[in-house]
Amino acid sequence: MPTYDVSLPLSAATPIYPGDPGIEIKQWHSLADGDSANVSLISFGLHSGTHVDAPAHFIAGGAKVESLPLGSLIGDAQVVAVAGEIRAIDEHFIAANCARGSQRILFKTRNSAFWNNSHAGFREDYTYLTPAGAALLVEMGVKLVGIDYLSIEQFKSGKFETHLTLLARGVVILEGLDLRAVAPGSYELICLPLKIAEGSGDGAPARVVLRTKE
């Protein structure tokens, strides 16, 4: 049963969404310096790399990341290919390409190719999900929706309607996937965000894998 790690590695070179904290990794203790062990220190925003958004990200009093149900984060998932010329995943695309009954949908877009040159920094022209597309996914009963860039929302959308549409109905948003090695089809998704108990609970980095169902 092949397993695909679809998580981004975290390093100082990993692109971040504009305005978010940068990623910094330092040596805290070092065997080379005579310390008894190697210990590293990492500083980063909770929406770095592959991560989940909880309702508290945009909704005052919304559910925090530590309370996200495992039943939404683990289970059958459909990877849907989006053609390179498509910049906006709208309700018409979803109606034609996303199977009714799918509870977890991951969009593989032209964005995945951006990870071939992550040192180039953040790309503003990424493919995104429209608010109307998000509304249809909610109507379909989807529990989790993922995309292969650092935001599911159009860059500088202003009102964040895509996020609000999904998060207000308890749909987990999974961002920053690396789907380059994954073919469209059905998989088992295992998404485990850090269980962070303090702060606003807006989100957390996650290690995410897909397993074939055969």
Secondary structure, 3 states (H helix, E strand, C coil): CCEEECCCCCCCCCCCCCCCCCCEEEEEECHHHCCCCCEEEEECCCCCCCEEECHHHCCCCCCCHHHCCHHHHEEEEEEEECCCCCCEECHHHHHHHCCCCCCEEEEECHHHHHHHHHHHCCCCCCCEECHHHHHHHHHCCCCEEEECCCCCCCCCCCCCHHHHHHHCCCCEEEECCCCCCCCCEEEEEEEEECCCCCCCCCEEEEEEEEEECC
